[in-house]
């Protein structure tokens, strides 16, 4: 009688924190990818007074993309609260791939934020979402009690983190459904990542500066509760209000990653 494959050993608290530290970088990458898609779909740009059905459908899809970015930001905050509570500090690095949950399987690459990557993005982003879900599903939802029973448990929210983190594919399916009856030439409103003149280069540089401000204020706010995350929320709002200036010109943001977060 063939022996059944043994279950992998349960992860320790430190191993769970290692996984969360890596997944935090993935969440940062996904948040930016979904903002990039939001811009490509033209959200934030005013609709005509009497929009067509296609224009309304594209606007609805763009809103879904922004919702995905917002979801990733909230999950990023939850993961980093656990890391900070455990004494590891926040991790806002940006991943370039997603390590597979299966031993020996190659990582799933995250595409660079370039216009060329918009072709076929649905299948690629779906594959990434499935890979991320598998990573979260590997995490335990219950852990052995902390060594000090009187101390605050940094992984008290692990069940909620696993639950939310295992829903990437389902969430992305909402965007796919919104695009079902649309062709890429209808929904890709911004497709250039090459500024045409000094104005466009400066607009892109301003967007990068706002992105850097978001990262700096978010890192400081999570590392130091006395600062709080309100400055980062304010900076995110400014970035979100500014990005349509690029999109109106058909230009995509660069989201250039500052060296401090590489």
C-alpha positions as a Markdown table, in Angstrom:
| # | Residue | x | y | z |
|---|---|---|---|---|
| 1 | Unk | 0.0 | 0.0 | 0.0 |
| 2 | Unk | 1.5 | 3.3 | -1.1 |
| 3 | Unk | 2.2 | 5.7 | 1.7 |
| 4 | Unk | 0.3 | 9.0 | 1.8 |
| 5 | Unk | 2.4 | 12.2 | 1.4 |
| 6 | Unk | 3.0 | 13.8 | 4.8 |
| 7 | Unk | 1.7 | 17.2 | 5.6 |
| 8 | Unk | 4.3 | 20.0 | 5.7 |
| 9 | Unk | 5.2 | 21.0 | 9.3 |
| 10 | Unk | 3.2 | 23.8 | 10.8 |
| 11 | Unk | 4.9 | 27.2 | 10.5 |
| 12 | Unk | 6.3 | 28.8 | 13.6 |
| 13 | Unk | 5.6 | 32.3 | 14.6 |
| 14 | Unk | 8.9 | 33.5 | 13.2 |
| 15 | Unk | 8.3 | 31.7 | 9.9 |
| 16 | Unk | 4.8 | 33.3 | 9.7 |
| 17 | Unk | 6.4 | 36.7 | 10.2 |
| 18 | Unk | 9.0 | 35.9 | 7.5 |
| 19 | Unk | 6.1 | 35.1 | 5.1 |
| 20 | Unk | 4.3 | 38.3 | 6.0 |
| 21 | Unk | 7.4 | 40.4 | 5.5 |
| 22 | Unk | 7.8 | 39.0 | 2.0 |
| 23 | Unk | 4.1 | 39.3 | 1.3 |
| 24 | Unk | 4.1 | 42.9 | 2.4 |
| 25 | Unk | 6.5 | 43.7 | -0.6 |
| 26 | Unk | 4.0 | 41.8 | -2.8 |
| 27 | Unk | 1.1 | 43.9 | -1.6 |
| 28 | Unk | 3.0 | 47.1 | -2.3 |
| 29 | Unk | 3.6 | 45.9 | -5.9 |
| 30 | Unk | 0.0 | 44.9 | -6.4 |
| 31 | Unk | -1.3 | 48.2 | -5.1 |
| 32 | Unk | 0.9 | 50.1 | -7.6 |
| 33 | Unk | 0.0 | 47.7 | -10.4 |
| 34 | Unk | -3.7 | 48.3 | -9.8 |
| 35 | Unk | -3.2 | 52.1 | -9.7 |
| 36 | Unk | -1.3 | 51.8 | -13.0 |
| 37 | Unk | -4.3 | 49.9 | -14.5 |
| 38 | Unk | -6.7 | 52.6 | -13.0 |
| 39 | Unk | -4.7 | 55.2 | -15.0 |
| 40 | Unk | -4.7 | 53.1 | -18.1 |
| 41 | Unk | -8.5 | 52.8 | -17.9 |
| 42 | Unk | -8.8 | 56.5 | -17.7 |
| 43 | Unk | -10.5 | 56.9 | -14.4 |
| 44 | Unk | -10.4 | 60.4 | -12.8 |
| 45 | Unk | -10.9 | 62.0 | -16.2 |
| 46 | Unk | -14.3 | 63.7 | -16.5 |
| 47 | Unk | -16.9 | 61.9 | -18.7 |
| 48 | Unk | -18.7 | 63.9 | -21.4 |
| 49 | Unk | -22.1 | 65.3 | -20.5 |
| 50 | Unk | -23.8 | 62.5 | -22.3 |
| 51 | Unk | -21.5 | 59.5 | -22.1 |
| 52 | Unk | -22.0 | 56.5 | -24.3 |
| 53 | Unk | -22.6 | 53.0 | -22.9 |
| 54 | Unk | -19.0 | 52.1 | -23.6 |
| 55 | Unk | -17.7 | 55.1 | -21.7 |
| 56 | Unk | -19.9 | 54.3 | -18.8 |
| 57 | Unk | -18.7 | 50.7 | -18.8 |
| 58 | Unk | -15.1 | 51.7 | -18.9 |
| 59 | Unk | -15.6 | 54.2 | -16.1 |
| 60 | Unk | -17.2 | 51.4 | -14.0 |
| 61 | Unk | -14.2 | 49.1 | -14.8 |
| 62 | Unk | -11.8 | 51.8 | -13.8 |
| 63 | Unk | -13.6 | 52.2 | -10.5 |
| 64 | Unk | -13.1 | 48.5 | -9.9 |
| 65 | Unk | -9.4 | 48.9 | -10.5 |
| 66 | Unk | -9.2 | 51.7 | -8.0 |
| 67 | Unk | -11.1 | 49.5 | -5.5 |
| 68 | Unk | -8.5 | 46.8 | -6.0 |
| 69 | Unk | -5.7 | 49.2 | -5.2 |
| 70 | Unk | -7.5 | 50.4 | -2.1 |
| 71 | Unk | -8.0 | 46.8 | -1.0 |
| 72 | Unk | -4.3 | 46.1 | -1.4 |
| 73 | Unk | -3.4 | 49.2 | 0.6 |
| 74 | Unk | -5.7 | 48.1 | 3.5 |
| 75 | Unk | -4.1 | 44.6 | 3.5 |
| 76 | Unk | -0.7 | 46.2 | 3.3 |
| 77 | Unk | -1.5 | 48.1 | 6.5 |
| 78 | Unk | -2.8 | 45.0 | 8.3 |
| 79 | Unk | 0.3 | 43.0 | 7.5 |
| 80 | Unk | 2.6 | 45.8 | 8.6 |
| 81 | Unk | 0.7 | 46.3 | 11.8 |
| 82 | Unk | 1.6 | 42.7 | 12.7 |
| 83 | Unk | 5.3 | 43.2 | 11.6 |
| 84 | Unk | 5.6 | 46.4 | 13.7 |
| 85 | Unk | 3.9 | 44.8 | 16.7 |
| 86 | Unk | 6.4 | 41.9 | 16.5 |
| 87 | Unk | 9.3 | 44.4 | 16.5 |
| 88 | Unk | 10.3 | 43.9 | 12.9 |
| 89 | Unk | 9.3 | 47.4 | 11.7 |
| 90 | Unk | 7.3 | 48.2 | 8.5 |
| 91 | Unk | 8.4 | 46.7 | 5.2 |
| 92 | Unk | 7.5 | 48.8 | 2.1 |
| 93 | Unk | 9.9 | 47.3 | -0.4 |
| 94 | Unk | 8.2 | 46.5 | -3.7 |
| 95 | Unk | 8.4 | 43.0 | -5.0 |
| 96 | Unk | 9.3 | 42.1 | -8.6 |
| 97 | Unk | 8.0 | 38.5 | -8.3 |
| 98 | Unk | 5.8 | 36.3 | -6.2 |
| 99 | Unk | 7.5 | 33.2 | -4.7 |
| 100 | Unk | 5.4 | 30.1 | -5.4 |
| 101 | Unk | 3.8 | 28.2 | -2.5 |
| 102 | Unk | 4.9 | 24.9 | -4.0 |
| 103 | Unk | 8.4 | 23.8 | -3.3 |
| 104 | Unk | 10.6 | 23.9 | -6.4 |
| 105 | Unk | 8.1 | 25.8 | -8.5 |
| 106 | Unk | 9.4 | 29.0 | -10.2 |
| 107 | Unk | 8.3 | 32.4 | -8.9 |
| 108 | Unk | 5.6 | 34.3 | -10.8 |
| 109 | Unk | 7.1 | 37.5 | -12.3 |
| 110 | Unk | 5.4 | 40.8 | -11.8 |
| 111 | Unk | 5.5 | 42.8 | -15.0 |
| 112 | Unk | 7.3 | 46.2 | -15.2 |
| 113 | Unk | 5.0 | 49.2 | -15.2 |
| 114 | Unk | 5.3 | 49.8 | -19.0 |
| 115 | Unk | 2.6 | 50.4 | -21.6 |
| 116 | Unk | 3.6 | 47.2 | -23.5 |
| 117 | Unk | 2.6 | 45.2 | -20.5 |
| 118 | Unk | -1.0 | 46.3 | -20.9 |
| 119 | Unk | -1.5 | 43.8 | -23.7 |
| 120 | Unk | -2.8 | 40.6 | -22.1 |
| 121 | Unk | -2.8 | 42.0 | -18.6 |
| 122 | Unk | -5.9 | 40.2 | -17.6 |
| 123 | Unk | -4.5 | 36.7 | -17.8 |
| 124 | Unk | -1.2 | 37.8 | -16.3 |
| 125 | Unk | -2.8 | 39.6 | -13.3 |
| 126 | Unk | -5.1 | 36.7 | -12.8 |
| 127 | Unk | -2.1 | 34.3 | -12.6 |
| 128 | Unk | -0.4 | 36.6 | -10.1 |
| 129 | Unk | -3.6 | 36.9 | -7.9 |
| 130 | Unk | -3.9 | 33.1 | -7.8 |
| 131 | Unk | -0.2 | 32.8 | -6.8 |
| 132 | Unk | -0.6 | 35.3 | -4.0 |
| 133 | Unk | -3.8 | 33.6 | -2.7 |
| 134 | Unk | -1.8 | 30.3 | -2.5 |
| 135 | Unk | 0.9 | 32.0 | -0.4 |
| 136 | Unk | -1.7 | 33.3 | 2.1 |
| 137 | Unk | -3.6 | 30.0 | 2.1 |
| 138 | Unk | -0.4 | 28.3 | 3.3 |
| 139 | Unk | -0.4 | 30.4 | 6.5 |
| 140 | Unk | -1.9 | 29.0 | 9.6 |
| 141 | Unk | -5.0 | 30.7 | 11.0 |
| 142 | Unk | -4.2 | 29.6 | 14.6 |
| 143 | Unk | -0.8 | 29.7 | 16.3 |
| 144 | Unk | 0.7 | 28.5 | 19.5 |
| 145 | Unk | 0.3 | 31.1 | 22.3 |
| 146 | Unk | 3.0 | 33.7 | 22.6 |
| 147 | Unk | 5.8 | 33.1 | 25.0 |
| 148 | Unk | 4.6 | 35.9 | 27.3 |
| 149 | Unk | 0.8 | 35.3 | 27.9 |
| 150 | Unk | 0.5 | 38.9 | 29.2 |
| 151 | Unk | 2.0 | 40.6 | 26.2 |
| 152 | Unk | 0.0 | 41.8 | 23.2 |
| 153 | Unk | 0.0 | 39.1 | 20.5 |
| 154 | Unk | 1.3 | 40.7 | 17.2 |
| 155 | Unk | -0.4 | 37.9 | 15.2 |
| 156 | Unk | -3.8 | 38.3 | 16.9 |
| 157 | Unk | -5.2 | 39.2 | 13.5 |
| 158 | Unk | -3.7 | 36.3 | 11.6 |
| 159 | Unk | -7.0 | 34.7 | 10.8 |
| 160 | Unk | -8.3 | 37.9 | 9.3 |
| 161 | Unk | -5.1 | 38.5 | 7.4 |
| 162 | Unk | -5.3 | 35.0 | 5.9 |
| 163 | Unk | -8.9 | 35.5 | 5.0 |
| 164 | Unk | -8.4 | 38.8 | 3.3 |
| 165 | Unk | -5.1 | 37.7 | 1.7 |
| 166 | Unk | -6.7 | 34.7 | 0.1 |
| 167 | Unk | -9.2 | 36.7 | -1.9 |
| 168 | Unk | -7.1 | 38.3 | -4.6 |
| 169 | Unk | -8.3 | 36.2 | -7.5 |
| 170 | Unk | -12.0 | 36.6 | -6.5 |
| 171 | Unk | -11.5 | 40.4 | -6.2 |
| 172 | Unk | -9.7 | 40.6 | -9.6 |
| 173 | Unk | -12.5 | 38.6 | -11.2 |
| 174 | Unk | -14.8 | 41.6 | -10.5 |
| 175 | Unk | -12.6 | 43.8 | -12.8 |
| 176 | Unk | -12.5 | 41.0 | -15.5 |
| 177 | Unk | -16.3 | 40.8 | -15.4 |
| 178 | Unk | -16.5 | 44.6 | -15.9 |
| 179 | Unk | -14.4 | 44.3 | -19.0 |
| 180 | Unk | -16.1 | 41.3 | -20.5 |
| 181 | Unk | -17.9 | 43.1 | -23.3 |
| 182 | Unk | -15.2 | 45.6 | -24.0 |
| 183 | Unk | -12.2 | 45.4 | -26.4 |
| 184 | Unk | -8.8 | 46.8 | -25.4 |
| 185 | Unk | -9.1 | 49.6 | -27.9 |
| 186 | Unk | -12.2 | 50.7 | -25.9 |
| 187 | Unk | -10.9 | 50.5 | -22.4 |
| 188 | Unk | -7.2 | 51.4 | -22.6 |
| 189 | Unk | -7.4 | 55.1 | -22.5 |
| 190 | Unk | -3.7 | 55.9 | -21.6 |
| 191 | Unk | -1.1 | 53.9 | -23.4 |
| 192 | Unk | 2.1 | 56.0 | -23.5 |
| 193 | Unk | 5.0 | 55.8 | -21.1 |
| 194 | Unk | 7.2 | 58.1 | -23.2 |
| 195 | Unk | 6.7 | 61.8 | -22.4 |
| 196 | Unk | 6.3 | 63.8 | -25.6 |
| 197 | Unk | 7.7 | 67.1 | -24.2 |
| 198 | Unk | 9.0 | 69.0 | -21.2 |
| 199 | Unk | 5.5 | 69.5 | -19.8 |
| 200 | Unk | 4.8 | 65.7 | -19.8 |
| 201 | Unk | 8.2 | 64.9 | -18.3 |
| 202 | Unk | 7.6 | 67.4 | -15.5 |
| 203 | Unk | 4.1 | 66.0 | -14.8 |
| 204 | Unk | 5.6 | 62.5 | -14.5 |
| 205 | Unk | 8.3 | 63.8 | -12.2 |
| 206 | Unk | 5.7 | 65.4 | -10.0 |
| 207 | Unk | 3.7 | 62.2 | -9.8 |
| 208 | Unk | 6.9 | 60.4 | -8.8 |
| 209 | Unk | 7.5 | 63.0 | -6.1 |
| 210 | Unk | 4.0 | 62.4 | -4.7 |
| 211 | Unk | 4.5 | 58.7 | -4.8 |
| 212 | Unk | 7.8 | 59.0 | -2.8 |
| 213 | Unk | 5.9 | 61.2 | -0.3 |
| 214 | Unk | 3.3 | 58.5 | 0.2 |
| 215 | Unk | 5.9 | 55.9 | 0.9 |
| 216 | Unk | 8.0 | 58.1 | 3.3 |
| 217 | Unk | 4.9 | 59.2 | 5.3 |
| 218 | Unk | 3.4 | 55.7 | 5.4 |
| 219 | Unk | 6.7 | 54.2 | 6.6 |
| 220 | Unk | 7.1 | 56.8 | 9.3 |
| 221 | Unk | 3.5 | 56.6 | 10.3 |
| 222 | Unk | 3.6 | 52.9 | 10.7 |
| 223 | Unk | 6.9 | 52.9 | 12.5 |
| 224 | Unk | 6.0 | 55.7 | 14.9 |
| 225 | Unk | 2.4 | 55.6 | 16.2 |
| 226 | Unk | 2.8 | 59.1 | 17.5 |
| 227 | Unk | 3.0 | 60.3 | 13.9 |
| 228 | Unk | 0.1 | 58.1 | 12.7 |
| 229 | Unk | -0.9 | 57.4 | 9.1 |
| 230 | Unk | -3.0 | 60.5 | 8.5 |
| 231 | Unk | -0.1 | 62.3 | 6.6 |
| 232 | Unk | 0.2 | 59.3 | 4.3 |
| 233 | Unk | -3.6 | 59.2 | 3.7 |
| 234 | Unk | -3.4 | 62.9 | 2.8 |
| 235 | Unk | -0.5 | 62.3 | 0.4 |
| 236 | Unk | -2.4 | 59.4 | -1.2 |
| 237 | Unk | -5.3 | 61.8 | -1.9 |
| 238 | Unk | -3.0 | 64.3 | -3.5 |
| 239 | Unk | -1.5 | 61.7 | -5.7 |
| 240 | Unk | -4.9 | 60.3 | -6.7 |
| 241 | Unk | -6.1 | 63.8 | -7.6 |
| 242 | Unk | -3.0 | 64.5 | -9.6 |
| 243 | Unk | -2.7 | 61.3 | -11.7 |
| 244 | Unk | -5.6 | 62.3 | -14.0 |
| 245 | Unk | -3.5 | 65.2 | -15.2 |
| 246 | Unk | -1.3 | 62.6 | -16.9 |
| 247 | Unk | -4.1 | 60.4 | -18.1 |
| 248 | Unk | -5.8 | 63.3 | -19.9 |
| 249 | Unk | -2.7 | 63.4 | -22.1 |
| 250 | Unk | -2.7 | 59.7 | -22.6 |
| 251 | Unk | 0.4 | 59.4 | -20.4 |
| 252 | Unk | 0.9 | 56.7 | -17.8 |
| 253 | Unk | 2.7 | 57.3 | -14.5 |
| 254 | Unk | 6.1 | 55.8 | -13.9 |
| 255 | Unk | 5.8 | 55.0 | -10.2 |
| 256 | Unk | 9.6 | 55.2 | -10.0 |
| 257 | Unk | 10.6 | 53.4 | -6.8 |
| 258 | Unk | 12.9 | 55.5 | -4.5 |
| 259 | Unk | 16.2 | 53.8 | -3.6 |
| 260 | Unk | 15.2 | 53.6 | 0.1 |
| 261 | Unk | 12.4 | 51.2 | -0.7 |
| 262 | Unk | 14.2 | 49.1 | -3.4 |
